[in-house]
Amino acid sequence: MAGIKALVALSFSGAIGLTFLLLGCALEQYGVYWPLFVLIFYVLSPIPYFIAKRISDDTDSASNACRELAYFFTTGIVVSAFGLPIILARAYLIKWGACGLVMAGNAVIFLTILGFFVVFGGGDDFSWEQW
C-alpha cells in the first residue's frame, strides 16, 4: 500500500510541475511556447542512469566510474534545463515571469524524478509485476 501512496504523490507532484511549465507558456501576458523545449531535458535526464545501471556490475565498491559518469551527464542535463529559460529570457524571447514559472516547474519535476528513483529504485523489495 505504501507503493501506491508514493506513486499517487509522485503523480500529483509531476502534474503540479507540468502545470507550472504550461502556465509559463500559455498565460496571456507570456504567450510564447519556447519554454516547452525543457520537456526534452525531462526525457533525457534519467537515460544516463538507466544506461549505467544496465552496463555496470553491481559490486559494492565505493566508486564506480560508469555510475559517476552517468551522474555527471545527468547533472549536465539538469543544469541545462535550468539554464535554458534564463538564456531565453536574456535573449528577450520569453518574459522573466515565464522564466520564473518554468524554473519552478523544473524544480518540481526534477524533484519528482529524484523521488521516483528513491522510492522505486531500490529494486530488492519492489517488483513491477505487481502492477
N, C-alpha and C positions, 0 to 999 in steps of 0.2 A: 504494500500500500504506500510505502514511502517513495517508491519509484514513480508512482502515478502522481503523487503530490508534487514531486520535484519536476516532473515533466510538464504538469499544468503551470507551475510557477515559471519555468523557463519559457514556455509558450507565451504566457502573459507578458513577460518582460521583453521578449522578442517583438511582440505586437506593439508594445509601447515604443520601443526603439524605432521600428519602421514608421510609426505614426509621427515621431519627431522628424524623421527624414522626409516623409511626404509633406508635412507641414512646411518644411523649409523650401519645398519646391512649389507647392500648389497654392499657397496663400496668395491673395490678390496683389498685395504690395510687392511680392517677390516674383512670382510668375514665370520663372525660368526653370528648366529641368536639368540643368548641368549637374547639380549635386547628386543626381541618381547614379552617376558613374562610380560612386563609392560602393554600390552593390557588387561590383566586380571584386573589390577587396574583401567583402564579406564571404564571397565564394572561395577566393584564393587563400584566405588565412588558415584554414585547417589542413590544406593539402600537404605542406611540408611535414607536418606532424604525422599524418597518415602514411606518407612515404617512408619516413624514418622509422615508424613503428613496424612497418612491414619488412623493411630491409635489415634493421639492426637485430642482433641477437639479444635476448632478454637476460643478460648477465647482470649481476648485482654490482657492477663496477661503479665507482663514484662518478666517472665521467665517460660518456660515450660520444665519440667525435661526430657520428651521424646525427645523434639526437641534438647535440649542441649546434650543429649546422642548421638543423630544422628550426630550432628556437631562434637562431639568428635571422633566417629568412622570414619566419613568422613575425618577428619584431619589425623587420623592414616593411612588411606588408601593412602592419597595423599603424606604424608611423606614417606611411604614405597615405593611408586612409584619413588620418587626422591632418595631414599636410595639404591634401587636395582642396578642401574647402577654403583654406586660408589663401592658397595661391589663386583660386578663382575669385575670392573677394578682393585680393590685392590687384587683380587684373580688371576689376570692375565688371566681371561677368555675372556675379551674384552680389547681393547686398550683405552687409555684415550681420543683419538679423537672421538671414537664411543660413549664414555660416555658423552662427551660434546654435541654431536648431539642428543642423547637420552634425555638429560636434557633439551635442547632447545625445543625438541618436547613435552616433558612433560609439560613445562611451557605453550606452546601454546595450547595444548589440554585441560589442566585444566582451563585455562582462557576461552576457548571456552565453556566448560561445565558450568562454572560460568556465562558466558554471556547468555547462553541459559536459565538458571534459572532466571536471572534478567529480561530478555526480556519477556519470556513466562511463568514465574512462578506466576505472579500476580493473574491470574485466573478470575478476576472480569470482565474485558472487552474483554478478548480473549477467543475464543471458537475454539476447534479443528474441529468443524463441518463445518467451512468454507473451510477446505482443502478437 
